[in-house]
Amino acid sequence: MLTGGVIKVLHVPFQVEHWRHYEYPLWFLSVTGCLEIAGALGMIGGIWNVHLAVGSGLLFSLLMTGAIHAHLVRARQPFFTAIPAAVCLICALSMFIVELYF
């Protein structure tokens, strides 16, 4: 997630092309990248502070839900293109639930 966030913030050309295909404004690419970086740093900090892990899990759940929506609804891509985001969503929800209740 950290690398993906950096790629978005730096507006790497292949990511800009994907973003245009999703029909989102380019400023939202930077916002999403910053949120991904913040979430990744929060997960690292979550090693020592459970609240950071819970917040990052929730943030990643929202981001991955948006990623799945972008692939399937906005870009009308085949389901298999959303599988990585779905796996990340499952991992983020698992992290959120485990840290919140255990």
Beta strands, then each sheet from edge to edge (+ up, - down):
end
